[in-house]
Every structure is written in structure tokens, then in C-alpha cells.
Amino acid sequence: MAYDLNLVNRVREFLAEVPDVEIEEKEMFAVLNFMVNGKTCVCVSDEKLMLRFDPKLQEELAERNGYETMLMKGKVYKGYCYINPEGFKSSKDFEYFINLCLDYNKVSKKSKKK
């Protein structure tokens, strides 16, 4: 797997401080997926964060520095995006994005098992 270990550790350290959550790491689809309470929350892909967030915030997030649309089969995958390193360089921005994912994780549904 090719992902930035410094970024992985930054996410790990942040999530370790979050009370009352169960965190599991899974390598899948060439990313390291941080599962929170059994649901995808945030991933590290290369040097980018891959966010899972409330799809209602798509347009607002698209205005943020470092935002990159996530496409699947040529279509915008709502509720997911990439954030390039310049978008989370500061601790304030990094915390904003991770907290955005954690907030959505509380209300999102688990994927159905196949």
C-alpha cells in the first residue's frame, strides 16, 4: 500500500484522543481506511485525506483549499472527497476535516454486508 505514514500517524494520534469510539484500521482499495464504530470515517490515500461527510456539505467543501472531487465511474461520488496536503497543512484545517468526518459518522449508516 502506498500512503503517507506521517499522515497515517497524524490521523491515528488525533483519533486516539476521541472519547468513546472504537477505531479499526483496514487496508482496502489502495487506501488505509480508519473505521470508527464500524463505519468508514476517514482514509489516507497517498498524501491525501479521503473524507466521508454529509453530502449536503458537498458544495461548501468544494470551496475549501485542497479539495478534490471524488469520481467513481465518471460521476461525482457525493459525500466523499479528497483533500490535498495544502488543504490540511495547518492543525486547524486538519482538525476541521477530521471532525467533519466524525460528526457525520455519528449519523451515517453502516454499509450492508454482502
N, CA and C of each residue as an Amber inpcrd file, in Angstrom:
protein
   342
   0.8420000  -1.1840000   0.0000000   0.0000000   0.0000000   0.0000000
   0.8870000   1.2470000   0.0000000   0.5110000   2.2250000  -0.7810000
   1.2960000   3.4510000  -0.8850000   0.5230000   4.6020000  -0.2580000
   0.7830000   4.8400000   1.0000000   0.1960000   6.0080000   1.6410000
   1.2140000   6.5990000   2.6010000   1.0410000   7.8650000   2.8590000
   1.9700000   8.6440000   3.6680000   1.8770000   8.2260000   5.1390000
   2.9370000   7.6080000   5.6500000   2.9250000   7.1290000   7.0340000
   2.8730000   8.2670000   8.0420000   3.4440000   9.4150000   7.7060000
   3.3460000  10.5620000   8.6140000   1.8960000  11.0220000   8.7360000
   1.1870000  11.0330000   7.6210000  -0.2280000  11.4070000   7.6480000
  -1.0390000  10.3540000   8.3920000  -0.7310000   9.0830000   8.1700000
  -1.4040000   7.9990000   8.9030000  -1.2390000   8.2050000  10.4000000
  -0.0290000   8.5020000  10.8360000   0.2200000   8.6970000  12.2670000
  -0.4890000   9.9340000  12.7990000  -0.5750000  10.9500000  11.9930000
  -1.2890000  12.1720000  12.3950000  -2.7730000  11.8690000  12.6300000
  -3.3720000  11.0900000  11.7230000  -4.7790000  10.6960000  11.8800000
  -4.9310000   9.7910000  13.0930000  -4.0540000   8.8100000  13.2330000
  -4.0980000   7.8840000  14.3800000  -4.0700000   8.6410000  15.7060000
  -3.1320000   9.5600000  15.8180000  -2.9740000  10.3140000  17.0610000
  -4.2150000  11.1490000  17.3560000  -4.7840000  11.7490000  16.3370000
  -5.9860000  12.5600000  16.5350000  -7.1460000  11.6790000  16.9940000
  -7.3620000  10.5640000  16.2950000  -8.4910000   9.6890000  16.6330000
  -8.3140000   9.0210000  17.9950000  -7.0730000   8.7810000  18.3960000
  -6.8110000   8.1630000  19.7010000  -7.3040000   9.0360000  20.8540000
  -7.4150000  10.3290000  20.6130000  -7.8610000  11.2680000  21.6450000
  -9.3830000  11.4220000  21.6970000 -10.0930000  10.8190000  20.7470000
 -11.5520000  10.9530000  20.6920000 -12.1560000   9.9510000  21.6800000
 -12.9520000  10.4410000  22.6330000 -13.5180000   9.5230000  23.6360000
 -14.6660000   8.6760000  23.0810000 -14.8190000   7.5100000  23.6450000
 -15.9740000   6.6360000  23.4060000 -16.1720000   6.2370000  21.9530000
 -15.0940000   5.9580000  21.2370000 -15.2160000   5.4390000  19.8770000
 -14.3230000   4.2090000  19.7290000 -14.7510000   3.3170000  18.8740000
 -13.9570000   2.1380000  18.5380000 -13.3300000   2.3950000  17.1740000
 -12.0190000   2.2820000  17.0920000 -11.3050000   2.5810000  15.8550000
 -10.6460000   1.3090000  15.3330000 -10.8280000   1.0690000  14.0480000
 -10.2060000  -0.0670000  13.3770000  -9.5910000   0.4600000  12.0810000
  -8.4170000  -0.0350000  11.7550000  -7.7520000   0.3490000  10.5160000
  -7.8420000  -0.8120000   9.5300000  -8.2250000  -0.4930000   8.2890000
  -8.3240000  -1.5120000   7.2470000  -7.6710000  -1.0070000   5.9710000
  -6.8100000  -1.8380000   5.4070000  -6.2440000  -1.5260000   4.1030000
  -7.2240000  -2.0340000   3.0600000  -7.6860000  -1.1340000   2.2020000
  -8.6050000  -1.5320000   1.1480000  -8.5700000  -0.5080000   0.0190000
  -8.6930000  -0.9930000  -1.1930000  -8.7230000  -0.1200000  -2.3690000
  -7.5460000   0.8510000  -2.3950000  -6.3650000   0.3900000  -2.0200000
  -5.1290000   1.1810000  -2.0450000  -5.1540000   2.3790000  -1.0890000
  -5.9800000   2.3030000  -0.0490000  -6.0130000   3.3400000   0.9810000
  -5.9820000   2.6740000   2.3510000  -5.6480000   3.4440000   3.3660000
  -5.8070000   2.9770000   4.7390000  -7.0710000   3.6280000   5.2680000
  -8.0500000   2.8040000   5.5630000  -9.3740000   3.2340000   5.9830000
  -9.4340000   3.2260000   7.5100000  -9.7680000   4.3560000   8.0890000
  -9.9940000   4.4370000   9.5270000 -11.4900000   4.2810000   9.7470000
 -11.8600000   3.1200000  10.2900000 -13.2570000   2.8190000  10.5880000
 -13.5140000   3.2870000  12.0250000 -14.5720000   4.0320000  12.2150000
 -14.9620000   4.4850000  13.5430000 -16.3360000   3.8820000  13.8280000
 -16.4040000   3.1230000  14.8990000 -17.6320000   2.4240000  15.2760000
 -18.1920000   1.6000000  14.1180000 -17.2880000   0.9250000  13.3910000
 -17.6850000   0.0110000  12.3260000 -18.0230000   0.6530000  10.9960000
 -17.7880000   1.9660000  10.8560000 -18.1300000   2.6680000   9.6160000
 -16.9230000   3.4520000   9.1110000 -16.7930000   3.5040000   7.7800000
 -15.7280000   4.3180000   7.1990000 -15.8900000   5.7520000   7.6750000
 -14.7810000   6.3270000   8.1450000 -14.8230000   7.7030000   8.6370000
 -13.8990000   8.5880000   7.8050000 -12.6260000   8.2280000   7.7710000
 -11.6250000   8.9920000   7.0300000 -10.5740000   8.0010000   6.5480000
  -9.9790000   8.2790000   5.4040000  -8.9520000   7.3980000   4.8410000
  -7.7240000   8.2150000   4.4740000  -6.6070000   7.5100000   4.3520000
  -5.3830000   8.1190000   3.8440000  -5.0620000   7.4270000   2.5230000
  -4.9600000   8.2220000   1.4840000  -4.6700000   7.7380000   0.1370000
  -3.4860000   8.5330000  -0.3980000  -2.3650000   7.8770000  -0.5900000
  -1.1250000   8.5550000  -0.9530000  -0.8360000   9.6360000   0.0970000
  -0.8080000  10.9080000  -0.3370000  -0.5620000  12.0120000   0.5990000
  -1.8370000  12.7850000   0.8910000  -2.9770000  12.2110000   0.5220000
  -4.2590000  12.9070000   0.6560000  -5.1160000  12.2820000   1.7490000
  -5.9910000  13.1170000   2.2920000  -7.0690000  12.6070000   3.1280000
  -8.2550000  12.3090000   2.2200000  -8.9310000  11.2250000   2.4650000
 -10.1860000  10.9490000   1.7840000 -11.2670000  11.0320000   2.8520000
 -12.1860000  11.9670000   2.6800000 -13.2010000  12.2420000   3.6860000
 -14.5270000  11.5950000   3.3390000 -15.2390000  11.1490000   4.3790000
 -16.6470000  10.7620000   4.2670000 -17.4100000  11.7710000   5.1170000
 -18.3350000  12.4960000   4.4850000 -19.0050000  13.6030000   5.1600000
 -20.4500000  13.6830000   4.7020000 -21.2120000  14.5420000   5.3490000
 -22.6090000  14.7520000   4.9900000 -22.6780000  15.2920000   3.5610000
 -23.3430000  14.5610000   2.6530000 -23.4090000  15.0100000   1.2560000
 -23.9990000  16.4090000   1.0880000 -24.7610000  16.8900000   2.0500000
 -25.3280000  18.2410000   1.9780000 -24.2350000  19.3100000   2.0010000
 -23.0440000  18.9360000   2.4430000 -21.9350000  19.8870000   2.5600000
 -21.0160000  19.8940000   1.3350000 -21.3830000  19.1500000   0.2920000
 -20.5270000  18.9860000  -0.8890000 -20.1010000  20.3270000  -1.4840000
 -21.0560000  21.2060000  -1.7510000 -20.7240000  22.4890000  -2.3850000
 -19.8690000  23.3650000  -1.4820000 -20.1880000  23.3670000  -0.2020000
 -19.4130000  24.1570000   0.7620000 -17.9610000  23.6710000   0.8110000
 -17.7740000  22.3600000   0.8550000 -16.4190000  21.8090000   0.9100000
 -15.6460000  22.0570000  -0.3790000 -16.3540000  22.0690000  -1.4950000
 -15.7040000  22.2730000  -2.7850000 -14.9910000  23.6270000  -2.8490000
 -15.3610000  24.5540000  -1.9760000 -14.7380000  25.8780000  -1.9320000
 -13.4660000  25.8940000  -1.0790000 -13.2090000  24.8190000  -0.3530000
 -12.0590000  24.7730000   0.5640000 -10.7590000  24.5080000  -0.1930000
  -9.6940000  25.0530000   0.3280000  -8.3640000  24.8420000  -0.2250000
  -8.0210000  23.3500000  -0.1740000  -7.5070000  22.8140000  -1.2710000
  -7.0670000  21.4200000  -1.3200000  -8.1360000  20.4320000  -1.7330000
  -9.3840000  20.8900000  -1.8910000 -10.4990000  19.9990000  -2.2390000
 -10.3060000  19.3760000  -3.6170000 -10.6080000  18.1030000  -3.7040000
 -10.5800000  17.3920000  -4.9830000 -11.8090000  16.4830000  -5.0340000
 -12.5940000  16.6200000  -6.0710000 -13.8000000  15.8180000  -6.2440000
 -13.4340000  14.3420000  -6.3440000 -14.2280000  13.4930000  -5.7170000
 -14.0470000  12.0500000  -5.8490000 -14.9950000  11.5550000  -6.9270000
 -14.4220000  10.9150000  -7.9240000 -15.2210000  10.3920000  -9.0350000
 -15.2130000   8.8720000  -9.0040000 -16.3620000   8.2860000  -9.3070000
 -16.4690000   6.8390000  -9.4820000 -17.2320000   6.6050000 -10.7730000
 -16.5830000   5.8990000 -11.6860000 -17.1730000   5.6320000 -12.9970000
 -17.5880000   6.9240000 -13.6970000 -16.7700000   7.9690000 -13.5100000
 -17.0060000   9.2390000 -14.1780000 -18.0390000  10.1410000 -13.5280000
 -18.6020000   9.7330000 -12.4030000 -19.6200000  10.5350000 -11.7190000
 -19.1140000  10.9860000 -10.3620000 -19.5720000  12.1710000  -9.9500000
 -19.2150000  12.6960000  -8.6310000 -19.7960000  11.7610000  -7.5680000
 -18.9470000  11.3550000  -6.6370000 -19.3570000  10.4740000  -5.5470000
 -19.6650000  11.3670000  -4.3510000 -20.9360000  11.6880000  -4.1950000
 -21.3540000  12.6390000  -3.1530000 -21.1000000  12.0840000  -1.7590000
 -20.6530000  12.9810000  -0.8860000 -20.3680000  12.5990000   0.4890000
 -18.9490000  12.0970000   0.6890000 -18.1650000  12.1440000  -0.3670000
 -16.7590000  11.7360000  -0.3060000 -15.9420000  12.7370000  -1.1210000
 -14.7200000  12.9810000  -0.6770000 -13.8030000  13.8140000  -1.4480000
 -12.3920000  13.5430000  -0.9780000 -11.4500000  14.0630000  -1.7330000
 -10.0460000  14.0660000  -1.3330000  -9.6820000  15.4770000  -0.9190000
  -8.7670000  15.5690000   0.0330000  -8.1810000  16.8500000   0.4070000
  -6.6720000  16.7030000   0.2180000  -6.1230000  17.5280000  -0.6580000
  -4.6880000  17.5140000  -0.9230000  -3.9360000  18.1400000   0.2520000
  -2.6440000  17.8230000   0.3980000  -1.8740000  18.2750000   1.5630000
  -1.9550000  19.7640000   1.8710000  -2.0190000  20.6270000   0.8440000
  -2.0890000  22.0680000   1.1390000  -3.3770000  22.4290000   1.8690000
  -4.3820000  21.5930000   1.7900000  -5.6590000  21.8790000   2.4360000
  -5.6980000  21.5570000   3.9230000  -4.7490000  20.7310000   4.3950000
  -4.7650000  20.3690000   5.8200000  -3.3990000  20.5700000   6.4800000
  -2.6210000  21.4680000   5.8940000  -1.2920000  21.7420000   6.4360000
  -1.3710000  22.2670000   7.8760000  -2.2940000  23.1770000   8.1200000
  -2.4200000  23.7230000   9.4810000  -3.2030000  22.7520000  10.3620000
  -2.9030000  22.7810000  11.6490000  -3.6270000  21.9380000  12.6100000
  -5.1040000  22.2750000  12.6220000  -5.4310000  23.5440000  12.4850000
  -6.8310000  23.9770000  12.4970000  -7.6080000  23.3420000  11.3410000
  -7.0420000  23.3680000  10.1440000  -7.7080000  22.7720000   8.9840000
  -7.7830000  21.2570000   9.1130000  -6.7020000  20.6370000   9.5620000
  -6.6840000  19.1870000   9.7500000  -7.7960000  18.7730000  10.7160000
  -7.8820000  19.4460000  11.8480000  -8.9100000  19.1390000  12.8450000
 -10.3110000  19.3740000  12.2840000 -10.4850000  20.4310000  11.5140000
 -11.7810000  20.7120000  10.8950000 -12.2420000  19.5250000  10.0530000
 -11.3590000  19.0230000   9.1880000 -11.7370000  17.9410000   8.2840000
 -12.0070000  16.6370000   9.0390000 -11.1680000  16.3050000  10.0030000
 -11.3900000  15.0570000  10.7500000 -12.6770000  15.1560000  11.5640000
 -12.9080000  16.2990000  12.1890000 -14.1390000  16.4740000  12.9690000
 -15.3800000  16.4390000  12.0750000 -15.2680000  16.9400000  10.8680000
 -16.3660000  16.8650000   9.9090000 -16.7410000  15.3940000   9.6520000
 -15.7290000  14.5670000   9.4870000 -15.9530000  13.1320000   9.2730000
 -16.5320000  12.4720000  10.5170000 -16.0130000  12.8260000  11.6810000
 -16.5080000  12.2510000  12.9290000 -17.9670000  12.6360000  13.1770000
 -18.3200000  13.8710000  12.8670000 -19.7090000  14.3160000  13.0380000
 -20.6500000  13.5070000  12.1580000 -20.2580000  13.2910000  10.9080000
 -21.1130000  12.5200000  10.0030000 -21.1530000  11.0510000  10.4120000
 -20.0610000  10.5490000  10.9500000 -20.0020000   9.1550000  11.3750000
 -21.0820000   8.8320000  12.4090000 -21.4290000   9.8080000  13.2240000
 -22.4460000   9.5860000  14.2670000 -23.8220000   9.2940000  13.6790000
 -24.1100000   9.8070000  12.4880000 -25.4470000   9.6510000  11.8980000
 -25.4650000   8.7940000  10.6330000 -24.2850000   8.4590000  10.1010000
 -24.2460000   7.6610000   8.8740000 -24.6100000   6.2080000   9.1430000
 -25.0160000   5.5390000   8.0900000 -25.3870000   4.1420000   8.2090000
 -24.1960000   3.2590000   7.8370000 -24.1430000   2.0850000   8.4430000
 -23.1250000   1.1170000   8.0830000 -23.4150000   0.5460000   6.7170000
 -22.3740000   0.1680000   6.0020000 -22.5590000  -0.4960000   4.7110000
 -23.1680000  -1.8710000   4.9510000 -24.0060000  -2.2780000   4.0300000
 -24.6130000  -3.5950000   4.1370000 -23.5700000  -4.6440000   3.7940000
 -23.5410000  -5.7120000   4.5950000 -22.6080000  -6.8090000   4.3280000
 -23.1190000  -7.6220000   3.1640000 -22.1840000  -8.0320000   2.3070000
 -22.5710000  -8.8120000   1.1250000 -22.4750000 -10.2890000   1.4200000
